[in-house]
Amino acid sequence: MTEEFDGDWLDLREPYDAAARDAGLAEMLAAALPARPRILDLGAGTGSLLRWLGHWIGRAQAWTLVDADAELADRAFGTIADRADSVGWTATFPGRKTLLVHAPGGAWRVEALIADLAEAPDNLPLDRVDAVVNSALCDLVSRDWVERVAAACAAHRLPFYAALNVTGRDRFAPPHPADALVARGFRRDQRRDKGFGGAALGPAAPAAIAAAFAAHGYAVHVAPSDWVVDRRSGLFAREVATGHAAAALAWERRDAAAIEDWIAARREQAMNKSLSIRIGHRDILALPPG
């Protein structure tokens, strides 16, 4: 079973994801797509990548949201419809499993595919799409998974866009004596098997993606997309710090007291609006030759 994520956490992080993703790569992808592109979104969650990238595409488009969690897929449809309504766009349901967002540049057709991504690419409709995209996914998968997906994309000459891959360059401020300890435990947790057939890539993801697609002749473009969590982001800063500490505790049990002290300090700083965080990410766009 692959890693699962809570919908509330995905909603909380969405504005930080949107602010971090690189606009230049989104524009390059949009320019490489046909007039009415069909997008396959892997690990789509609540649909946050569609809500961001759809605006850069800016024309009629069709999305298939792929996720193993049927509840998240249902939540995605509701959230997409609500967000459309909030900006004055109409959302309709022409079928029980299809959503149409009537955007000014053309309708966005949205469907869901419930599938375990551990089995990708064998269970993906790559012959019926124009690009494969994902966000905050590829640092969870194995090197073998990336190489399989790269080979399958190359066979269909599909662009591949992967946003928000961790780099391992994280910073919490102000400094704390246990920063290095928490970072060490968190890095160990990032590399554990997340259900994709081997150790997760973690911070090795950007290099692994680039190498896998370059081996098939793709032009690979990379851009920084760090989360910047300033001191005004109390709740989100607290949740990021809590996640780091929980992951570290699973691997650094002998130093549990030091980690507990770290998270207590970080939570207090977050609520006092004195904690800032920078989480390193990279966006990657791989375009097929020709």
N, C-alpha and C positions, 0 to 999 in steps of 0.2 A: 504494500500500500504506500503510495507516495505521500509526501508531506501535505498536511491540510492547514488552512488558514481561516481565522475567524473573520466574518464579514465586517464586524465593527472595527477591527484593526485595519482592514483594507480601506474602509471609508475614512478613518482617521489619517492614514498616510497619504491619501489621494492628492491633496493640495501640495504636499511636499514632493511627491513624485512628479506632478505636473510642472512645478517650478524648476525641477532638476533636469528633466529630459532636454536633450540638445535640439533646438529648433532647426539648426542647419541640416542635420541628418534627416529630420522629418520632411523638410522641403525636398531633399535629394530623393527620398523614397517616393514622395508624391509625384515628382517629375518623371520617375521611372515607370510609373504604373499606367495601365491603359485608361481609356476614357471613363469606364465604369468598373473600377477594380473590385475584385473579390478577395477579401482579406480573411486569412485563417489566423485567429488569435489563440495562442497556446497558453493554458493556465490563466484564462481570462478573468477569473474571479468575479467581481461585481461590475466588470466592464469599464474600468477606469482608463485603460489604454484607448479603447474606442472613443470615449468622451474627449480625450485629448487629441489623438491622432486624426480623428475624423475631421476636425476643423482644418488641419493642415492639408488634407486631401481635398476638401472643399468642393466636392462635386458628388453626384450620385455614386453610391458605393454599397457593397453587400458584405456583411461580416458574418462569419461563423465563429461563435465563442465556444472554445473547447475547454472543458473543465470536468474533473471527476465528481465534483460536488453538485448535485442537482439543485440543492437549496441555494447555493451561490448563483447558479444560472438563473433561477427564478428571481432572486434578489436583483441580479443585473438588469433584467427586463424592467422591473419596477423602477429602479434607480434611473435608468436611461430615459424612461418615459417621464419621470418626475423632473429630471434636469431639462429635458426638452420643453416641458410645460413652463418651467421657470424662466426661460428666455423667449417665450412666446411662440414656440414651434408646436405643431400638432403631432401627436403620436397616436397611431392607430394599430389595431391588432387584426389584420386581415385573415389570420388563421391562429389556431390555438398555440402554435409554436413559432409564430412569426410576428415581429414588431417592425413597423415602419415609422421612421422619424422623418417628418416632412421638413427638411432643412431648406434654406433659401437656394442653395446651389444644386439641389437635387435630393431625392429621398435616400435615406440610409436604411437598408433592409438588414435586419438583425435576426439571426437564428442561433440556436444552441446545439452543441454536440456533446453529449455526456460520454466521456472516454477517459480511460486511465492513460496518462501520458507516458507511463513507464513502457508501454507497448509501442510507442511512436518509433518510426513513422508508419508502421504497418497498418494502424487503425485510423490514418488521417486521409482525407480526400484531396490529396495533393494534385490530382489531375483535374480538379474543378475549381482551383483558386489561382490568383495572380501574385500572391505574396504570403509569406509566413512571418508573423510578428509575435512578440512576447515582451513582457516587462517583469523584471525581478524574478525570472525563472532560471536562467542558465547557470547561475552559481549553485543551484540546488542539484543539478543533474551531473551525470558521470561523463568522463571524457568519451567513452564508447558511445553514449547517447548522442552527444554533439556530432561525433563523426558519422553516425548512422543518419542523422537528420540532414547533415551537410550533403552526404551522398545522394539522399532522396531529393533534396531541393535541386541539386545539380542536374539530376536526371530529368527534372521538369523545368529547368532554367528559371527557378523562382528566386526573387530577392528574399533575403532573410534579414530581419531587423530585430535586434535584441537590446532592449533598454535596461538601464539600472542593474548592471552586473557589478558586484562588489569588488573592490580592489584591495581591501585590507588596510587601507589608510584611514583610520578613524581617530578623531580627537575629541576629548571631553575637556571643557574648561569651566572653572579653574582646575588646575592639576590636583590629583589625589595620590597618596602613596601607593594605593593598590591598583592604579591604572594599568600597569604592565601585567599584573596578575590576571585581571579581568580580561584584558586583551588576549592573553595567551589561552585562557580557557575558552573564550569566544571563538578564536581561530580554530581550535581543536573541534569545536562543535560544528563549525561551518564545513569541515571536511568529512563529517560522518556520513554514512550511507543514508540518503533521504528517500530511498525507494526507487532509484533510477538505475539499478544494476551496477553499483560500485560506489566508491568514495565520491562524495560531492566535490565539484571543482572549487567551490568557494572563491577566494581571490585569484585563482588560476583561470577563471572562466574567460576573461577578455582575451588572453593569449591563446587559449585552447580554441575558442570560436574563430579567431582570426586565422590560426593555422589550419583548422579543418576546412574552412571555405577557400582559403588561398590555394590549398592543395588541388582544388577543382577549378582553378583559374579565375576565381571571383576577385573583384576589386573590393578590398576591405577598408572601410572608413571608420575611424574611432574618434570619439569626442568625450570629454569629461562631463559627468552629470551628478556631481556630488549633492547629497542632501545638505542643506545649510539650515540648521535648526537654531534660531537665535533665542535670546533670553526671554522673549515675549511668548514663546511657544511652550508654556508650562506643561500642559497635559501631554502633548506629544513628546516633549523632551523626557518626561517621567517614564512614559511607556517605552521609549527607545532604551533608556538606561536600565529599566527593569528587565527587558528582553536580553540585554547583554549580560546582566548579572545572573539571570536564570540559566542561560546557556553555559556560562563559566562555572557555575556551581556544580553542574553535572560532571565536570572534568577535573575540578580543583577542590575536591572534598576536604583534603587536609588543611586547606586554607579558607575554609568556609567562613570563619569568623571575620577574616579580613574582607571577604567579599560582601558579607552582610553589612559591615561597617561602610563599605563603599556605596552600596545601594541606598542605605539610610541617608548618607550625606547627599547623594545625587537626587534623591526624591525631595529632600528638603530644599535643595538649591533650585530644583525645577519649580516647585510651588512658590518659592520666593523670587522667581524670575531672575536668578543669577547663574543659571546653567546654560551654556551654549555647546552645541555638538556639530561636528562635521563628519559625515559618513561618506567615504570615497566610493564612487561608482564610475562606470564607463558605459556609454552607449556604443553599439556596433551596428553598422549597416554593411551587409555583404551583397554586392550586385553581380549578377552573372555576366560572364564575358560576352561582348557584342551587344 
